[in-house]
């Protein structure tokens, strides 16, 4: 794996994780005293925009890494496979849940 792929993947993973966590904290855990407020924190829209903008770039880079880093190593008996499988599993769950939130319309399913 080249240096730019490693650093880009780490930076995008951190951006997606932190912006999503901050947005979730602001949306679901904070409350405001203003009954007419649309957001609970002034930075809440920025966190949502940052998360939505960085997630597709993260998925594209993950696809690049999947092709260049993982595909050539499938079938070999190499150490440290657990971290890769954990990464793949969590990215799969995040991707499916992110797209499902866009298309699921019922409140109960959400």
Protein Blocks (a to p, Z undefined) as FASTA:
>chain_A
ZZklmmmmmmmmmmmmmmmmmmmmmmmmpccfblkbfbfbfklmmmmmmmmmmmmmmmmm
mmmmmmmmmmmmgoiacehklmmmmmmmmmmmmmmmmmmmmmmmbfklZZ
